[in-house]
Amino acid sequence: MAAKRALIVDDSRSARVILSRMLESYGLQVDAAETAEQAFEFLEHHRPDVIFMDHLMPGMDGFQAVQALKSNPATAMIPVMMYTSQEGELYVGQARALGAVGVLPKTVKHADVSRVLYQLNLLEERRENRPAVFGPPKKEETETLGVEVASARAEQIDSPPDAHAGDSSLRTLLDHAFKEQQIELRRFMLASFEAFVRRVSADIKAAAPPPDAADPAAALAHSSRSPLASRWPWVIAAVAVVALLPTVILGAFYLRIMDTTRSLTDTNARLAELVAGQQAQINALRDAPPNVLAPADPSAVPASPPAETEAVGYGEAPLSGARVDKLRALLARLKAEGFTGTVRVETFVGDFCLAGNAVEGYSLAGDDVPARRCDVTGNPFEDGLTGAQRQSLPFANLAASVAQETGGNVRVEVISAGRRPLVPYPAATDALTAGEWNRAAARNNRVEFTIEPVG
């Protein structure tokens, strides 16, 4: 089997060496690049199984590099792991939103690297080196418990539990543990009972009258009144209770594990339904026709609308995706017409009705949720982006190359216009729903392309 391959992108030589040695200790082939630009040149001819990307680098930083990788179909499926000295849930959320599979600390440890490689299926699980759960039956167990116990023990050896087969394997493992515990309890109870019987017999013999007693019947009555003979049933009961106590505890632990497993399964199903519903809402808002929500006040609409308008869904970088295709088509038409002037690209922010929190992130509230019950009315994703993060790499390259291709006749100007609604938001009433508000926000969260000819 061919060795897995990893690419490290970091401008620090010491950091590259440390991480390379860790990865090589797990049998991976390691390549390195000092900048994101060198990494792109490497990826033109090679395809690693994982990329470890530093955040702060000269030139293109780690976030921009991840955006470029995920927007290119040839590299979009390569998992990217960020590693940086920055901390916090907000940074982790930004990295995952851009397409990274996770974030490692800059002072990375072997345990962190091993966990990441196993999660990405880049290391094989060595089950053959795992110790057996149950050993072979001992000779004294066979002699004490008989053929039945030895057979049960051998049955455990023939079918060892598989600890990696999900819930069924966990149930199998616990079943074997119960059988093992029952065998040990039976052996312990038999040995304890035999020892107790021997002790009681010795005490009775010691307390019995001498053989030459004149009245054997009186001696027998005296032995039947011995305190030890009257208490031995209670002693046996106490021993049985103590022996069964581990089985009761283990059974309660097993039931608790099964309840937790069922709860996690139900939670995962609900989360999957929630994600599917939110994705359907985003698609509906993106595909909504322009006349879905007409402005209440026609005078609020700009007198001279922009030449081209493109909506931006919540959680999307403004200058990426369909906006790149729109700019490419517009520039191709202008170059064919011999246009001379400026294409002004303005980004506008719409405020959405959102549910969630700053730690776990925000998403669009359900259409039927009252607007007054929104956790946040705004656009925290857009507000958290820097100027560089608003532009994808294809958009930035297209805007920078048009002036050179046209000899300076056409240039692209990018402007962040902030919050200037194209349509007014609905009046806040008790009957207003999140769906009505978000349809207006979808129109206002947009990119406008304005053509300004020279002269």
N, C-alpha and C positions, 0 to 999 in steps of 0.2 A: 504494500500500500504506500502511495507517494506521501511524503511528509507534507504537513500543512505549512502554509506560508503566511507571514505577517509583515505588515509595512508600518514602520514607526515614523511619524512626521513631527519633528521637534527641532528647534534651533539650538537647544542645549546639548552639547556633545556628551556631558556626563550623564544626563537623563537618558539619552539614547543608549549609552553603553549599559547602564544598570538594567533598563527594561529589556534590552536585547539578551543579556545573560539569563534573566529570568525566563524569557520565552524559549531560549535555546535549551534550557534545562528540561523543558517539557517536550523536546524533540521537534520544535518548529524551526523552519528556515526563516531568517529575519533579514529584511531589507530596510534601509533608512533613508530619509530625506530631510534636509535642513529647513526647507520652506514648502508651502503648499504648491507653489509653481513647479518645483522639482518633483513633487509627488504626482502632479498631473502628467508630466512628461514620462514618468515611470509607468503610470497606469495605461498609457497608450500602447504599451507592448507587453504588459504583465497584468495578472489578475490575482492579487493576494486573497486569502480567506478571511482576513480581518485587518482593519486599519486602526492604529492607536494614534489619535490626533491631539496635539497640544492646542491650547486655546490662544495664548498670546504669542504671536510670531511676527517677525518683520514682514511687511507686505500684506498679503491676505491673511486674516486671522482664522482661527479654527472654525468659528461659526460660519463665516463666508465659505470656507472650504467644504464644510458639510453640506451647505446649500447647493454648491456647485456639483458635488458628487451625487446627491440625490436627484438633481434635475437632469442628469445625463443618464439615459437608459443603459449605457454600457457599464456604468459603475453604480447604479442606483441600488442593486441588490447586495453590494458588499457591506457587511456590518461595520459600523464605525463606533469606536469606543473613545470618548473624550477623557482626557486626564489632565487635571489642572490643580492649582493650589486654591482656587476659589471654592467656597462652600455655600450651602443654602439650598432650600427646596426650590426657590425661584430660578436659580441657575440651572439646576437639574431639569426643571420643567422646560426652560428655554432650549436646552440641548436636545431633549427628547422631541420637542415640537419641531425642531429642524431636521430630525431624522436619525439622531444618534441613539444607539441601543442602551447607553448608560454613561455614567461618569465615574472615573476612578480618581483617588487623590494622587497628587504629584509624588508624595512619599509612598509609592505603591509597595505592597508586601506580596510575598509568595502566595499567601492565602487568597488575596484579592485576584491575582492573576489566574490561579487555579480555578477559582469559582467562575470567572468570566469564560475561560476556555471550555469548561464543562458545560456551561449554559449555551455556548455557541456550537456544541458538539464537535469541538476540535481536539478532544482527548478521548481515548477509549477507556471505558470502565474495565478495570482488571478484576473481574469476578473470580478468576481462577486462584488469586492469591488471598481471597477472603477466607478466614477460618470457618470451619464447619460450626453450625449452630449447636448440634447435638453430637456428642461423642459416642463411641460404641459402648454397649452395656458392660458393666464390670462383672467379674466372676462372682463376687459376694452378693451382688444384686440378684443374679440368676439363682444362687443357692437359697437366698432368703425369700424371694418373692415367687419363685417357681417359673414354670414355662410361660405362663400368661404375661407376666411382667416383661420377661426377656423378649417375647414376641412383639409386645407393644413398643419396646425400645428399638428393636430392629426395624419395625415399621416406620419409625421416625427417621431412621438413617436412610431408608430406601427412598423416601419422598421428602427431602429437606424443603423448607419454605423458601419461596422466592421473595426477597425483600424489596424487589423493584417492579412489582406487577400491580401497583395501585391499591385500591381498597381490598380487592380479593386476596392479594398477597399478604396484606396486613392481617386480614382475618385468618388466613392459613397459618401465619406466624404465631398468632395468639392461640389458635387451636393446638398447635404443637406445644406451646408453652403450658397450656392447661394440662395436656396429657403428661408432660414431664413433671408438672407439679403434683398431679394425682399419684404418679408412680412414687415420687419422693415421700408424699404423705403416707401412702400405704406402708412403705418400707419403715418409715419412722414410727408409725402407730404399732406395727407388728413388733418391732424391736423394743419399743417402750412397754408394750403389754407383756412381752415375755420377761423383761427385766423386773417389772412390777410383780408378776406372778411368782418369780423366783424369790423376790424379797419377802412377799407376804407369806409364802410357804416356809421360809426360814424363820420368820417371826412366830408363826403359829407353832412350829416344832419347838422353838425355844420356850414358848409359854405353856406348852402341853405338860401335864403331870408326868412324873416318872413312871416307868413301866411297871414298877412294883406297887402302884397305888392300889388300895383295897377296893375302891369303888370306881370301876371304869365308867359308869354312867355319869357320875358326878364330874369326872375329869372331862368327859365329852361336853357336858353343859358348861363347864368353865371355859373351854376353848371357844365355844360358840359365842360367849359373851365378850370375846377379845375386842378392844377398841379398834385395832387395825382391821379385823375382819369386817366390822360394821361400816368402815369408811372407804373401803377400796372402790365401790361403784362411783362415788363422787370424784375420786382421784382420776379414774378412767375418763369420766365425763369432762373434767377440766383439761386433760391431755388432748382429748378429741377437739374441744373448742379451740385450743391454742394451735393445733395442727391445721384446722380448717380456716383460721383467720387469714393466712396469705392468699388462699384461693378466693375468699370474699373480696379482699382488696384488689386483687388482679382482675376479677370480674367487673368491679366497679370502674376500674381504670379503662377496661376494654369498652364498656358502654359509653363512657365519656368520650373516648376517641371516635366512636362511631357517630355520636351526636355532633361532634365538631366537624367531622367530614361531611355529614349531610348539610350542616349549616353553611359551610364554605361552598358546597356545590350549588345550593340555592342562591347564595350571594353572587356567584359567578354568572349564573343564568340571568339574574336581574340586571347585572351590569351590562351583559351582552345586549339585552333588550333595550336598555337605556341608550347605549351607544348607537344601536341601529335606528332608534327613533330620532336622535339628534342628527344623525347623518341624513335621514330623510327630510328633516326640517331645513337643513342647509341646502340640500339639492333643490327643494321646492322654492326657497328664497332666491337661489341663484337663477333658476329657470323662470321666475315670475315675469310676465310681460310688463312693459313700462307703464301701462295704464291700469295696473292692479290697484294702485293707491293714488288717486288724483289729489292734488293739493286743495285744501279748503279755501285758500285765498290765492287767486290767480296772480295777484300783484307780487306775491312772495317769490314767484319763479323768476330767475334772471331774464332780463330783457333780451340778451344775446346769448343763447345756450352754446356750450362748446361744440366743436365740430364732431367729436367722437366721445362717447361715455362708456365706461366699462365698470360693472359692479364688482365689488370685492367681498367675498364671504368672510364671516367672522373667523378669525384664527389664521387667515392667509396673509402672506407677505404681499403688500400692495403691488409692487412692480415685479410680478412673477406670473407664471402660468399663462392664462388667456391674455393678460395685458402685454406680455412679450410678443405673442402672435399678432395682436392688434397693432403694435408699434412696427413690427417687421413688415406687415402688409401695407401700412400707411406710408412708410419710407420707400418701399418699392414703387408704389404708385406715384409718389412725388418725384422720385428720381426719373421715372419714365416720362413724366410731364415736363421735366426740365425746371422744376420748382427751385426758387432761391429764397431762403428765409429761415425761420425758426419753427420748430415743433415744440410747443410748450406742454410739458407733462406735469399735471398738478394732481396731488393725492389729497383726498378729503376723508375725514374721519366721521363715521356714524356711531351713534351711541345706542347699544343694544340692551335689551332686558335680559339679564343673565342670572343663572343659578350656580351656586358653588361658593368657594372661598379661595383666599390667596395661596393656601398651602396645596390643596388638591387641584386647583385650577377652576376655571369658569367655563360654562357651556350655555347655549341658548336655552332659555326657559321654555317650558311646554306652551303650545299655542293657547290652551284653555286656562293657563294660570293667570289670575288677576295681575295687572301691571303693578299694582301697589305692593305686591308680595315679591317682587324681584329682589334678589340679594344685592345686586349691583346694577345700576343703569349707567353704562359707559362702554369703554373699549380698552380694558387693561392690557390686552395683547398688543394693540397698536401703540398704546402709550409706552410700553416697555421696549419697543424696537428702537435701535439707533438708526442713523441715516444710512449706514452701510447695510444694515439688516433689512431695510425696506426694499432694496434692490437685489434681485437674484443675479448670479454671475452672467447668465445669457443676456439679461437686460442691460447690465453695465457694459458688457462687451459690445453689444449692438449700438448703444448710444455713443460709445467712444469711437467706434470705427466709421460712423456715417460721415463725419466731417472729412476724414481722410479719403474716403471713397468718392466723395462729391467735390473734392478740391475746395472745401470750405463753403460751398454754396448752401448746404443744409447742415444745421446743427440741432442738437436736442438739448433742451433746458428742463431740468427736473426741479419742481417746486413742491414743498410740503405746505399745503394751504390750510391745514388744521380743520376746525369744525365750521363749515359753511354749508348748511343743509340745502339740498336741491329741492326738497319738499318739506313742508312743516310737519312736525311730529303731532300726533293726535292729542287733543286736550285730555288732561289727567282727570278721569272720573272713576267712580267705583265700578262701572261696567266695562272699562277699558281692559282688554286682554293683552297678554304678552305677544300673541301672534300679530295683532293689529299694530302694536308699537314696532315690532321687529321688521314688519314689511316696509315701514317708513325708514327704519335704520338701514335696511338693505339697499334702498335707493340712495341714501346719503353717504354710505360707505363706498366710495367710488374713486375712479381715476379718470380725469378728463384730458383729452388730447386736443389742443388748439393749434391751428395752423396760422402763422403770422408771416405773410410774405414781406419781402424788403420793399420799402417805398409804398 
